[in-house]
Amino acid sequence: MVATVCSLLGYALTGEEMSLPDGDGSANSFLAGLEEAGWPPARVRAHAKAAWDNEQPWPHPLPEHSLDRIGAAQWYAKLAAVRVVLGLDAVRMPPSRRTTLSAEEKRLVAEVPPHHGPVG
């Protein structure tokens, strides 16, 4: 996997490995580099919408150990800043397909700790 933080951001947004310099660290600087790599903001937004419409994860999950150079909090802050600039900062999740609880889940919901006394 590519090494720079901006390259990781590029992968998360596009699903493509690319080599991007880290630049000045700002979201706008990153997006300028991403556009030079063939991913203008409109294309990134269309890609995100297509992933969401197909119930695929977006931003794309990074391969294991990709964040060894940067802490998780710093990574998510950088990713969030870019998503805000792109207008893609809303959290979108596919609707749940489950409508009923399993027998084990019903048992756990009905379970009451002894110190709460009898139910009903």
Backbone as XML, in Angstrom:
<?xml version="1.0"?>
<chain id="A" units="angstrom">
  <residue number="1" name="MET">
    <atom name="N" x="0.853" y="-1.192" z="0.000"/>
    <atom name="CA" x="0.000" y="0.000" z="0.000"/>
    <atom name="C" x="0.885" y="1.237" z="0.000"/>
  </residue>
  <residue number="2" name="VAL">
    <atom name="N" x="0.385" y="2.300" z="-0.550"/>
    <atom name="CA" x="1.118" y="3.550" z="-0.661"/>
    <atom name="C" x="1.391" y="4.143" z="0.717"/>
  </residue>
  <residue number="3" name="ALA">
    <atom name="N" x="2.393" y="5.021" z="0.800"/>
    <atom name="CA" x="2.892" y="5.428" z="2.096"/>
    <atom name="C" x="2.397" y="6.774" z="2.620"/>
  </residue>
  <residue number="4" name="THR">
    <atom name="N" x="2.210" y="7.780" z="1.780"/>
    <atom name="CA" x="1.886" y="9.100" z="2.316"/>
    <atom name="C" x="0.436" y="9.143" z="2.811"/>
  </residue>
  <residue number="5" name="VAL">
    <atom name="N" x="0.198" y="10.073" z="3.726"/>
    <atom name="CA" x="-1.156" y="10.247" z="4.259"/>
    <atom name="C" x="-2.109" y="10.633" z="3.133"/>
  </residue>
  <residue number="6" name="CYS">
    <atom name="N" x="-1.659" y="11.515" z="2.244"/>
    <atom name="CA" x="-2.518" y="11.918" z="1.123"/>
    <atom name="C" x="-2.803" y="10.748" z="0.184"/>
  </residue>
  <residue number="7" name="SER">
    <atom name="N" x="-1.837" y="9.870" z="0.011"/>
    <atom name="CA" x="-2.079" y="8.683" z="-0.814"/>
    <atom name="C" x="-3.114" y="7.779" z="-0.153"/>
  </residue>
  <residue number="8" name="LEU">
    <atom name="N" x="-3.057" y="7.669" z="1.165"/>
    <atom name="CA" x="-4.067" y="6.890" z="1.885"/>
    <atom name="C" x="-5.443" y="7.533" z="1.757"/>
  </residue>
  <residue number="9" name="LEU">
    <atom name="N" x="-5.492" y="8.865" z="1.869"/>
    <atom name="CA" x="-6.768" y="9.567" z="1.677"/>
    <atom name="C" x="-7.304" y="9.338" z="0.270"/>
  </residue>
  <residue number="10" name="GLY">
    <atom name="N" x="-6.418" y="9.400" z="-0.705"/>
    <atom name="CA" x="-6.829" y="9.154" z="-2.090"/>
    <atom name="C" x="-7.426" y="7.767" z="-2.245"/>
  </residue>
  <residue number="11" name="TYR">
    <atom name="N" x="-6.796" y="6.776" z="-1.626"/>
    <atom name="CA" x="-7.321" y="5.412" z="-1.696"/>
    <atom name="C" x="-8.687" y="5.328" z="-1.012"/>
  </residue>
  <residue number="12" name="ALA">
    <atom name="N" x="-8.813" y="5.939" z="0.151"/>
    <atom name="CA" x="-10.080" y="5.880" z="0.885"/>
    <atom name="C" x="-11.225" y="6.496" z="0.087"/>
  </residue>
  <residue number="13" name="LEU">
    <atom name="N" x="-10.932" y="7.558" z="-0.649"/>
    <atom name="CA" x="-11.982" y="8.250" z="-1.397"/>
    <atom name="C" x="-12.279" y="7.633" z="-2.749"/>
  </residue>
  <residue number="14" name="THR">
    <atom name="N" x="-11.265" y="7.008" z="-3.371"/>
    <atom name="CA" x="-11.447" y="6.534" z="-4.749"/>
    <atom name="C" x="-11.387" y="5.016" z="-4.893"/>
  </residue>
  <residue number="15" name="GLY">
    <atom name="N" x="-10.761" y="4.343" z="-3.940"/>
    <atom name="CA" x="-10.563" y="2.902" z="-4.053"/>
    <atom name="C" x="-9.395" y="2.545" z="-4.946"/>
  </residue>
  <residue number="16" name="GLU">
    <atom name="N" x="-8.652" y="3.543" z="-5.411"/>
    <atom name="CA" x="-7.495" y="3.323" z="-6.281"/>
    <atom name="C" x="-6.214" y="3.708" z="-5.548"/>
  </residue>
  <residue number="17" name="GLU">
    <atom name="N" x="-5.187" y="2.868" z="-5.692"/>
    <atom name="CA" x="-3.886" y="3.242" z="-5.151"/>
    <atom name="C" x="-3.302" y="4.323" z="-6.031"/>
  </residue>
  <residue number="18" name="MET">
    <atom name="N" x="-2.755" y="5.344" z="-5.394"/>
    <atom name="CA" x="-2.139" y="6.446" z="-6.130"/>
    <atom name="C" x="-1.043" y="7.050" z="-5.268"/>
  </residue>
  <residue number="19" name="SER">
    <atom name="N" x="-0.137" y="7.708" z="-5.918"/>
    <atom name="CA" x="0.958" y="8.362" z="-5.220"/>
    <atom name="C" x="0.685" y="9.855" z="-5.193"/>
  </residue>
  <residue number="20" name="LEU">
    <atom name="N" x="0.375" y="10.369" z="-4.020"/>
    <atom name="CA" x="0.105" y="11.794" z="-3.862"/>
    <atom name="C" x="1.041" y="12.357" z="-2.791"/>
  </residue>
  <residue number="21" name="PRO">
    <atom name="N" x="1.661" y="13.496" z="-3.046"/>
    <atom name="CA" x="2.498" y="14.104" z="-2.009"/>
    <atom name="C" x="1.627" y="14.656" z="-0.886"/>
  </residue>
  <residue number="22" name="ASP">
    <atom name="N" x="2.193" y="14.760" z="0.301"/>
    <atom name="CA" x="1.418" y="15.263" z="1.434"/>
    <atom name="C" x="1.150" y="16.759" z="1.376"/>
  </residue>
  <residue number="23" name="GLY">
    <atom name="N" x="1.900" y="17.521" z="0.590"/>
    <atom name="CA" x="1.636" y="18.949" z="0.435"/>
    <atom name="C" x="1.651" y="19.679" z="1.761"/>
  </residue>
  <residue number="24" name="ASP">
    <atom name="N" x="0.800" y="20.700" z="1.896"/>
    <atom name="CA" x="0.783" y="21.487" z="3.137"/>
    <atom name="C" x="-0.149" y="20.900" z="4.191"/>
  </residue>
  <residue number="25" name="GLY">
    <atom name="N" x="-0.788" y="19.788" z="3.894"/>
    <atom name="CA" x="-1.639" y="19.122" z="4.873"/>
    <atom name="C" x="-3.077" y="19.592" z="4.902"/>
  </residue>
  <residue number="26" name="SER">
    <atom name="N" x="-3.420" y="20.609" z="4.115"/>
    <atom name="CA" x="-4.801" y="21.111" z="4.127"/>
    <atom name="C" x="-5.684" y="20.266" z="3.210"/>
  </residue>
  <residue number="27" name="ALA">
    <atom name="N" x="-6.969" y="20.292" z="3.493"/>
    <atom name="CA" x="-7.933" y="19.553" z="2.668"/>
    <atom name="C" x="-7.928" y="20.092" z="1.237"/>
  </residue>
  <residue number="28" name="ASN">
    <atom name="N" x="-7.855" y="21.401" z="1.092"/>
    <atom name="CA" x="-7.879" y="21.992" z="-0.258"/>
    <atom name="C" x="-6.635" y="21.616" z="-1.050"/>
  </residue>
  <residue number="29" name="SER">
    <atom name="N" x="-5.481" y="21.590" z="-0.395"/>
    <atom name="CA" x="-4.247" y="21.179" z="-1.068"/>
    <atom name="C" x="-4.355" y="19.721" z="-1.511"/>
  </residue>
  <residue number="30" name="PHE">
    <atom name="N" x="-4.879" y="18.878" z="-0.630"/>
    <atom name="CA" x="-5.063" y="17.473" z="-0.972"/>
    <atom name="C" x="-5.997" y="17.331" z="-2.169"/>
  </residue>
  <residue number="31" name="LEU">
    <atom name="N" x="-7.123" y="18.044" z="-2.156"/>
    <atom name="CA" x="-8.092" y="17.927" z="-3.244"/>
    <atom name="C" x="-7.525" y="18.430" z="-4.567"/>
  </residue>
  <residue number="32" name="ALA">
    <atom name="N" x="-6.637" y="19.427" z="-4.512"/>
    <atom name="CA" x="-5.979" y="19.886" z="-5.741"/>
    <atom name="C" x="-5.100" y="18.775" z="-6.312"/>
  </residue>
  <residue number="33" name="GLY">
    <atom name="N" x="-4.367" y="18.082" z="-5.445"/>
    <atom name="CA" x="-3.541" y="16.962" z="-5.893"/>
    <atom name="C" x="-4.373" y="15.812" z="-6.420"/>
  </residue>
  <residue number="34" name="LEU">
    <atom name="N" x="-5.495" y="15.562" z="-5.765"/>
    <atom name="CA" x="-6.387" y="14.486" z="-6.202"/>
    <atom name="C" x="-6.968" y="14.808" z="-7.589"/>
  </residue>
  <residue number="35" name="GLU">
    <atom name="N" x="-7.300" y="16.080" z="-7.796"/>
    <atom name="CA" x="-7.820" y="16.489" z="-9.106"/>
    <atom name="C" x="-6.759" y="16.311" z="-10.190"/>
  </residue>
  <residue number="36" name="GLU">
    <atom name="N" x="-5.520" y="16.632" z="-9.867"/>
    <atom name="CA" x="-4.433" y="16.437" z="-10.834"/>
    <atom name="C" x="-4.263" y="14.958" z="-11.171"/>
  </residue>
  <residue number="37" name="ALA">
    <atom name="N" x="-4.632" y="14.089" z="-10.232"/>
    <atom name="CA" x="-4.538" y="12.644" z="-10.465"/>
    <atom name="C" x="-5.759" y="12.100" z="-11.201"/>
  </residue>
  <residue number="38" name="GLY">
    <atom name="N" x="-6.652" y="12.997" z="-11.628"/>
    <atom name="CA" x="-7.817" y="12.569" z="-12.404"/>
    <atom name="C" x="-9.092" y="12.399" z="-11.603"/>
  </residue>
  <residue number="39" name="TRP">
    <atom name="N" x="-9.096" y="12.870" z="-10.372"/>
    <atom name="CA" x="-10.270" y="12.744" z="-9.516"/>
    <atom name="C" x="-10.743" y="14.117" z="-9.043"/>
  </residue>
  <residue number="40" name="PRO">
    <atom name="N" x="-11.409" y="14.885" z="-9.910"/>
    <atom name="CA" x="-11.979" y="16.161" z="-9.458"/>
    <atom name="C" x="-13.105" y="15.896" z="-8.452"/>
  </residue>
  <residue number="41" name="PRO">
    <atom name="N" x="-13.462" y="16.900" z="-7.655"/>
    <atom name="CA" x="-14.504" y="16.710" z="-6.631"/>
    <atom name="C" x="-15.800" y="16.091" z="-7.153"/>
  </residue>
  <residue number="42" name="ALA">
    <atom name="N" x="-16.240" y="16.485" z="-8.338"/>
    <atom name="CA" x="-17.492" y="15.931" z="-8.883"/>
    <atom name="C" x="-17.373" y="14.424" z="-9.095"/>
  </residue>
  <residue number="43" name="ARG">
    <atom name="N" x="-16.212" y="13.971" z="-9.541"/>
    <atom name="CA" x="-16.011" y="12.534" z="-9.761"/>
    <atom name="C" x="-15.986" y="11.789" z="-8.425"/>
  </residue>
  <residue number="44" name="VAL">
    <atom name="N" x="-15.354" y="12.384" z="-7.413"/>
    <atom name="CA" x="-15.316" y="11.746" z="-6.087"/>
    <atom name="C" x="-16.734" y="11.637" z="-5.528"/>
  </residue>
  <residue number="45" name="ARG">
    <atom name="N" x="-17.515" y="12.721" z="-5.659"/>
    <atom name="CA" x="-18.904" y="12.688" z="-5.159"/>
    <atom name="C" x="-19.726" y="11.631" z="-5.900"/>
  </residue>
  <residue number="46" name="ALA">
    <atom name="N" x="-19.559" y="11.532" z="-7.211"/>
    <atom name="CA" x="-20.298" y="10.527" z="-7.988"/>
    <atom name="C" x="-19.878" y="9.114" z="-7.574"/>
  </residue>
  <residue number="47" name="HIS">
    <atom name="N" x="-18.591" y="8.939" z="-7.323"/>
    <atom name="CA" x="-18.080" y="7.626" z="-6.884"/>
    <atom name="C" x="-18.669" y="7.261" z="-5.519"/>
  </residue>
  <residue number="48" name="ALA">
    <atom name="N" x="-18.705" y="8.213" z="-4.605"/>
    <atom name="CA" x="-19.267" y="7.956" z="-3.276"/>
    <atom name="C" x="-20.746" y="7.594" z="-3.387"/>
  </residue>
  <residue number="49" name="LYS">
    <atom name="N" x="-21.486" y="8.351" z="-4.196"/>
    <atom name="CA" x="-22.918" y="8.073" z="-4.355"/>
    <atom name="C" x="-23.141" y="6.689" z="-4.951"/>
  </residue>
  <residue number="50" name="ALA">
    <atom name="N" x="-22.324" y="6.317" z="-5.935"/>
    <atom name="CA" x="-22.462" y="4.992" z="-6.549"/>
    <atom name="C" x="-22.190" y="3.893" z="-5.519"/>
  </residue>
  <residue number="51" name="ALA">
    <atom name="N" x="-21.188" y="4.094" z="-4.680"/>
    <atom name="CA" x="-20.893" y="3.106" z="-3.635"/>
    <atom name="C" x="-22.071" y="3.004" z="-2.671"/>
  </residue>
  <residue number="52" name="TRP">
    <atom name="N" x="-22.584" y="4.141" z="-2.230"/>
    <atom name="CA" x="-23.724" y="4.124" z="-1.304"/>
    <atom name="C" x="-24.945" y="3.477" z="-1.939"/>
  </residue>
  <residue number="53" name="ASP">
    <atom name="N" x="-25.220" y="3.821" z="-3.197"/>
    <atom name="CA" x="-26.387" y="3.255" z="-3.887"/>
    <atom name="C" x="-26.287" y="1.731" z="-4.012"/>
  </residue>
  <residue number="54" name="ASN">
    <atom name="N" x="-25.065" y="1.231" z="-4.122"/>
    <atom name="CA" x="-24.838" y="-0.212" z="-4.231"/>
    <atom name="C" x="-24.546" y="-0.860" z="-2.877"/>
  </residue>
  <residue number="55" name="GLU">
    <atom name="N" x="-24.801" y="-0.103" z="-1.798"/>
    <atom name="CA" x="-24.609" y="-0.576" z="-0.424"/>
    <atom name="C" x="-23.188" y="-1.086" z="-0.188"/>
  </residue>
  <residue number="56" name="GLN">
    <atom name="N" x="-22.225" y="-0.386" z="-0.791"/>
    <atom name="CA" x="-20.807" y="-0.684" z="-0.600"/>
    <atom name="C" x="-20.229" y="0.340" z="0.372"/>
  </residue>
  <residue number="57" name="PRO">
    <atom name="N" x="-19.173" y="-0.028" z="1.080"/>
    <atom name="CA" x="-18.587" y="0.938" z="2.020"/>
    <atom name="C" x="-17.895" y="2.091" z="1.296"/>
  </residue>
  <residue number="58" name="TRP">
    <atom name="N" x="-18.097" y="3.280" z="1.778"/>
    <atom name="CA" x="-17.377" y="4.455" z="1.321"/>
    <atom name="C" x="-17.311" y="5.420" z="2.478"/>
  </residue>
  <residue number="59" name="PRO">
    <atom name="N" x="-16.193" y="5.989" z="2.800"/>
    <atom name="CA" x="-14.881" y="5.806" z="2.221"/>
    <atom name="C" x="-14.432" y="4.348" z="2.283"/>
  </residue>
  <residue number="60" name="HIS">
    <atom name="N" x="-13.583" y="3.986" z="1.334"/>
    <atom name="CA" x="-13.105" y="2.607" z="1.256"/>
    <atom name="C" x="-12.247" y="2.277" z="2.470"/>
  </residue>
  <residue number="61" name="PRO">
    <atom name="N" x="-12.440" y="1.096" z="3.052"/>
    <atom name="CA" x="-11.601" y="0.702" z="4.191"/>
    <atom name="C" x="-10.153" y="0.515" z="3.741"/>
  </residue>
  <residue number="62" name="LEU">
    <atom name="N" x="-9.255" y="0.911" z="4.609"/>
    <atom name="CA" x="-7.830" y="0.783" z="4.300"/>
    <atom name="C" x="-7.332" y="-0.609" z="4.650"/>
  </residue>
  <residue number="63" name="PRO">
    <atom name="N" x="-6.325" y="-1.076" z="3.942"/>
    <atom name="CA" x="-5.722" y="-2.364" z="4.295"/>
    <atom name="C" x="-5.129" y="-2.311" z="5.704"/>
  </residue>
  <residue number="64" name="GLU">
    <atom name="N" x="-5.020" y="-3.461" z="6.305"/>
    <atom name="CA" x="-4.486" y="-3.578" z="7.663"/>
    <atom name="C" x="-3.101" y="-2.932" z="7.741"/>
  </residue>
  <residue number="65" name="HIS">
    <atom name="N" x="-2.823" y="-2.295" z="8.834"/>
    <atom name="CA" x="-1.544" y="-1.636" z="9.153"/>
    <atom name="C" x="-1.276" y="-0.389" z="8.317"/>
  </residue>
  <residue number="66" name="SER">
    <atom name="N" x="-2.249" y="0.097" z="7.579"/>
    <atom name="CA" x="-2.040" y="1.299" z="6.782"/>
    <atom name="C" x="-1.841" y="2.535" z="7.650"/>
  </residue>
  <residue number="67" name="LEU">
    <atom name="N" x="-2.421" y="2.520" z="8.833"/>
    <atom name="CA" x="-2.357" y="3.703" z="9.691"/>
    <atom name="C" x="-1.221" y="3.640" z="10.695"/>
  </residue>
  <residue number="68" name="ASP">
    <atom name="N" x="-0.229" y="2.799" z="10.443"/>
    <atom name="CA" x="0.897" y="2.699" z="11.369"/>
    <atom name="C" x="1.677" y="4.017" z="11.449"/>
  </residue>
  <residue number="69" name="ARG">
    <atom name="N" x="1.672" y="4.827" z="10.383"/>
    <atom name="CA" x="2.405" y="6.108" z="10.378"/>
    <atom name="C" x="1.623" y="7.231" z="11.053"/>
  </residue>
  <residue number="70" name="ILE">
    <atom name="N" x="0.329" y="7.098" z="11.124"/>
    <atom name="CA" x="-0.522" y="8.177" z="11.634"/>
    <atom name="C" x="-1.533" y="7.559" z="12.582"/>
  </residue>
  <residue number="71" name="GLY">
    <atom name="N" x="-1.826" y="8.235" z="13.668"/>
    <atom name="CA" x="-2.799" y="7.720" z="14.617"/>
    <atom name="C" x="-4.209" y="7.756" z="14.059"/>
  </residue>
  <residue number="72" name="ALA">
    <atom name="N" x="-5.050" y="6.913" z="14.600"/>
    <atom name="CA" x="-6.437" y="6.835" z="14.119"/>
    <atom name="C" x="-7.163" y="8.171" z="14.263"/>
  </residue>
  <residue number="73" name="ALA">
    <atom name="N" x="-6.953" y="8.865" z="15.369"/>
    <atom name="CA" x="-7.643" y="10.144" z="15.572"/>
    <atom name="C" x="-7.210" y="11.164" z="14.517"/>
  </residue>
  <residue number="74" name="GLN">
    <atom name="N" x="-5.917" y="11.219" z="14.231"/>
    <atom name="CA" x="-5.431" y="12.143" z="13.198"/>
    <atom name="C" x="-5.978" y="11.753" z="11.827"/>
  </residue>
  <residue number="75" name="TRP">
    <atom name="N" x="-6.012" y="10.456" z="11.550"/>
    <atom name="CA" x="-6.534" y="9.981" z="10.267"/>
    <atom name="C" x="-7.985" y="10.406" z="10.089"/>
  </residue>
  <residue number="76" name="TYR">
    <atom name="N" x="-8.820" y="10.129" z="11.098"/>
    <atom name="CA" x="-10.238" y="10.449" z="10.956"/>
    <atom name="C" x="-10.474" y="11.953" z="10.906"/>
  </residue>
  <residue number="77" name="ALA">
    <atom name="N" x="-9.624" y="12.740" z="11.565"/>
    <atom name="CA" x="-9.757" y="14.196" z="11.486"/>
    <atom name="C" x="-9.446" y="14.674" z="10.069"/>
  </residue>
  <residue number="78" name="LYS">
    <atom name="N" x="-8.388" y="14.136" z="9.463"/>
    <atom name="CA" x="-8.039" y="14.520" z="8.091"/>
    <atom name="C" x="-9.128" y="14.077" z="7.107"/>
  </residue>
  <residue number="79" name="LEU">
    <atom name="N" x="-9.608" y="12.856" z="7.271"/>
    <atom name="CA" x="-10.655" y="12.348" z="6.394"/>
    <atom name="C" x="-11.931" y="13.183" z="6.549"/>
  </residue>
  <residue number="80" name="ALA">
    <atom name="N" x="-12.275" y="13.536" z="7.774"/>
    <atom name="CA" x="-13.473" y="14.341" z="8.019"/>
    <atom name="C" x="-13.346" y="15.719" z="7.378"/>
  </residue>
  <residue number="81" name="ALA">
    <atom name="N" x="-12.161" y="16.337" z="7.472"/>
    <atom name="CA" x="-11.964" y="17.665" z="6.874"/>
    <atom name="C" x="-12.161" y="17.617" z="5.365"/>
  </residue>
  <residue number="82" name="VAL">
    <atom name="N" x="-11.646" y="16.583" z="4.728"/>
    <atom name="CA" x="-11.798" y="16.441" z="3.269"/>
    <atom name="C" x="-13.263" y="16.196" z="2.918"/>
  </residue>
  <residue number="83" name="ARG">
    <atom name="N" x="-13.927" y="15.362" z="3.701"/>
    <atom name="CA" x="-15.342" y="15.074" z="3.419"/>
    <atom name="C" x="-16.204" y="16.326" z="3.557"/>
  </residue>
  <residue number="84" name="VAL">
    <atom name="N" x="-15.882" y="17.188" z="4.519"/>
    <atom name="CA" x="-16.640" y="18.435" z="4.686"/>
    <atom name="C" x="-16.479" y="19.308" z="3.445"/>
  </residue>
  <residue number="85" name="VAL">
    <atom name="N" x="-15.248" y="19.469" z="2.976"/>
    <atom name="CA" x="-14.998" y="20.295" z="1.790"/>
    <atom name="C" x="-15.727" y="19.718" z="0.573"/>
  </residue>
  <residue number="86" name="LEU">
    <atom name="N" x="-15.779" y="18.390" z="0.484"/>
    <atom name="CA" x="-16.467" y="17.745" z="-0.642"/>
    <atom name="C" x="-17.995" y="17.765" z="-0.494"/>
  </residue>
  <residue number="87" name="GLY">
    <atom name="N" x="-18.477" y="18.091" z="0.699"/>
    <atom name="CA" x="-19.923" y="18.038" z="0.942"/>
    <atom name="C" x="-20.413" y="16.619" z="1.161"/>
  </residue>
  <residue number="88" name="LEU">
    <atom name="N" x="-19.509" y="15.731" z="1.583"/>
    <atom name="CA" x="-19.846" y="14.320" z="1.795"/>
    <atom name="C" x="-19.676" y="13.931" z="3.257"/>
  </residue>
  <residue number="89" name="ASP">
    <atom name="N" x="-19.983" y="14.862" z="4.152"/>
    <atom name="CA" x="-19.735" y="14.599" z="5.564"/>
    <atom name="C" x="-20.896" y="13.930" z="6.284"/>
  </residue>
  <residue number="90" name="ALA">
    <atom name="N" x="-22.011" y="13.722" z="5.621"/>
    <atom name="CA" x="-23.130" y="13.012" z="6.258"/>
    <atom name="C" x="-22.801" y="11.525" z="6.336"/>
  </residue>
  <residue number="91" name="VAL">
    <atom name="N" x="-23.227" y="10.903" z="7.413"/>
    <atom name="CA" x="-23.029" y="9.462" z="7.555"/>
    <atom name="C" x="-24.209" y="8.771" z="6.901"/>
  </residue>
  <residue number="92" name="ARG">
    <atom name="N" x="-23.923" y="7.882" z="5.971"/>
    <atom name="CA" x="-24.984" y="7.152" z="5.274"/>
    <atom name="C" x="-24.766" y="5.679" z="5.475"/>
  </residue>
  <residue number="93" name="MET">
    <atom name="N" x="-25.802" y="5.032" z="5.919"/>
    <atom name="CA" x="-25.740" y="3.597" z="6.123"/>
    <atom name="C" x="-26.923" y="2.963" z="5.408"/>
  </residue>
  <residue number="94" name="PRO">
    <atom name="N" x="-26.722" y="1.775" z="4.867"/>
    <atom name="CA" x="-27.858" y="1.117" z="4.223"/>
    <atom name="C" x="-28.906" y="0.762" z="5.267"/>
  </residue>
  <residue number="95" name="PRO">
    <atom name="N" x="-30.172" y="0.714" z="4.873"/>
    <atom name="CA" x="-31.210" y="0.360" z="5.832"/>
    <atom name="C" x="-31.017" y="-1.067" z="6.342"/>
  </residue>
  <residue number="96" name="SER">
    <atom name="N" x="-31.414" y="-1.264" z="7.574"/>
    <atom name="CA" x="-31.326" y="-2.603" z="8.140"/>
    <atom name="C" x="-32.330" y="-3.505" z="7.446"/>
  </residue>
  <residue number="97" name="ARG">
    <atom name="N" x="-31.919" y="-4.713" z="7.185"/>
    <atom name="CA" x="-32.818" y="-5.671" z="6.539"/>
    <atom name="C" x="-33.522" y="-6.544" z="7.578"/>
  </residue>
  <residue number="98" name="ARG">
    <atom name="N" x="-33.114" y="-6.395" z="8.827"/>
    <atom name="CA" x="-33.710" y="-7.217" z="9.878"/>
    <atom name="C" x="-35.006" y="-6.601" z="10.362"/>
  </residue>
  <residue number="99" name="THR">
    <atom name="N" x="-35.977" y="-7.420" z="10.609"/>
    <atom name="CA" x="-37.253" y="-6.921" z="11.117"/>
    <atom name="C" x="-37.632" y="-7.561" z="12.442"/>
  </residue>
  <residue number="100" name="THR">
    <atom name="N" x="-37.018" y="-8.669" z="12.786"/>
    <atom name="CA" x="-37.341" y="-9.339" z="14.038"/>
    <atom name="C" x="-36.067" y="-9.732" z="14.768"/>
  </residue>
  <residue number="101" name="LEU">
    <atom name="N" x="-36.199" y="-9.888" z="16.078"/>
    <atom name="CA" x="-35.081" y="-10.338" z="16.889"/>
    <atom name="C" x="-35.020" y="-11.854" z="16.870"/>
  </residue>
  <residue number="102" name="SER">
    <atom name="N" x="-33.799" y="-12.368" z="17.006"/>
    <atom name="CA" x="-33.649" y="-13.823" z="17.119"/>
    <atom name="C" x="-34.098" y="-14.250" z="18.512"/>
  </residue>
  <residue number="103" name="ALA">
    <atom name="N" x="-34.251" y="-15.536" z="18.722"/>
    <atom name="CA" x="-34.665" y="-16.048" z="20.034"/>
    <atom name="C" x="-33.666" y="-15.634" z="21.113"/>
  </residue>
  <residue number="104" name="GLU">
    <atom name="N" x="-32.383" y="-15.713" z="20.813"/>
    <atom name="CA" x="-31.345" y="-15.325" z="21.778"/>
    <atom name="C" x="-31.427" y="-13.834" z="22.096"/>
  </residue>
  <residue number="105" name="GLU">
    <atom name="N" x="-31.674" y="-12.996" z="21.088"/>
    <atom name="CA" x="-31.808" y="-11.555" z="21.319"/>
    <atom name="C" x="-33.048" y="-11.245" z="22.159"/>
  </residue>
  <residue number="106" name="LYS">
    <atom name="N" x="-34.151" y="-11.942" z="21.917"/>
    <atom name="CA" x="-35.358" y="-11.751" z="22.727"/>
    <atom name="C" x="-35.096" y="-12.129" z="24.179"/>
  </residue>
  <residue number="107" name="ARG">
    <atom name="N" x="-34.346" y="-13.234" z="24.396"/>
    <atom name="CA" x="-34.012" y="-13.653" z="25.755"/>
    <atom name="C" x="-33.180" y="-12.583" z="26.456"/>
  </residue>
  <residue number="108" name="LEU">
    <atom name="N" x="-32.201" y="-12.008" z="25.737"/>
    <atom name="CA" x="-31.353" y="-10.990" z="26.344"/>
    <atom name="C" x="-32.126" y="-9.715" z="26.656"/>
  </residue>
  <residue number="109" name="VAL">
    <atom name="N" x="-33.053" y="-9.323" z="25.786"/>
    <atom name="CA" x="-33.858" y="-8.134" z="26.032"/>
    <atom name="C" x="-34.744" y="-8.335" z="27.261"/>
  </residue>
  <residue number="110" name="ALA">
    <atom name="N" x="-35.259" y="-9.545" z="27.440"/>
    <atom name="CA" x="-36.149" y="-9.832" z="28.563"/>
    <atom name="C" x="-35.394" y="-10.009" z="29.878"/>
  </residue>
  <residue number="111" name="GLU">
    <atom name="N" x="-34.108" y="-10.256" z="29.797"/>
    <atom name="CA" x="-33.305" y="-10.493" z="30.987"/>
    <atom name="C" x="-33.194" y="-9.237" z="31.841"/>
  </residue>
  <residue number="112" name="VAL">
    <atom name="N" x="-33.432" y="-9.385" z="33.149"/>
    <atom name="CA" x="-33.359" y="-8.261" z="34.081"/>
    <atom name="C" x="-32.393" y="-8.647" z="35.191"/>
  </residue>
  <residue number="113" name="PRO">
    <atom name="N" x="-31.461" y="-7.759" z="35.553"/>
    <atom name="CA" x="-30.551" y="-8.090" z="36.654"/>
    <atom name="C" x="-31.337" y="-8.342" z="37.947"/>
  </residue>
  <residue number="114" name="PRO">
    <atom name="N" x="-30.843" y="-9.235" z="38.807"/>
    <atom name="CA" x="-31.568" y="-9.595" z="40.038"/>
    <atom name="C" x="-31.887" y="-8.411" z="40.925"/>
  </residue>
  <residue number="115" name="HIS">
    <atom name="N" x="-31.052" y="-7.416" z="40.976"/>
    <atom name="CA" x="-31.303" y="-6.280" z="41.870"/>
    <atom name="C" x="-32.422" y="-5.362" z="41.383"/>
  </residue>
  <residue number="116" name="HIS">
    <atom name="N" x="-32.962" y="-5.597" z="40.198"/>
    <atom name="CA" x="-34.078" y="-4.797" z="39.691"/>
    <atom name="C" x="-35.423" y="-5.335" z="40.165"/>
  </residue>
  <residue number="117" name="GLY">
    <atom name="N" x="-35.431" y="-6.497" z="40.763"/>
    <atom name="CA" x="-36.674" y="-7.082" z="41.230"/>
    <atom name="C" x="-37.483" y="-7.695" z="40.107"/>
  </residue>
  <residue number="118" name="PRO">
    <atom name="N" x="-38.637" y="-8.227" z="40.445"/>
    <atom name="CA" x="-39.460" y="-8.883" z="39.429"/>
    <atom name="C" x="-40.012" y="-7.872" z="38.416"/>
  </residue>
  <residue number="119" name="VAL">
    <atom name="N" x="-40.162" y="-8.360" z="37.200"/>
    <atom name="CA" x="-40.716" y="-7.531" z="36.132"/>
    <atom name="C" x="-42.231" y="-7.652" z="36.160"/>
  </residue>
  <residue number="120" name="GLY">
    <atom name="N" x="-42.913" y="-6.535" z="35.947"/>
    <atom name="CA" x="-44.350" y="-6.558" z="35.786"/>
    <atom name="C" x="-45.028" y="-6.298" z="37.030"/>
  </residue>
</chain>
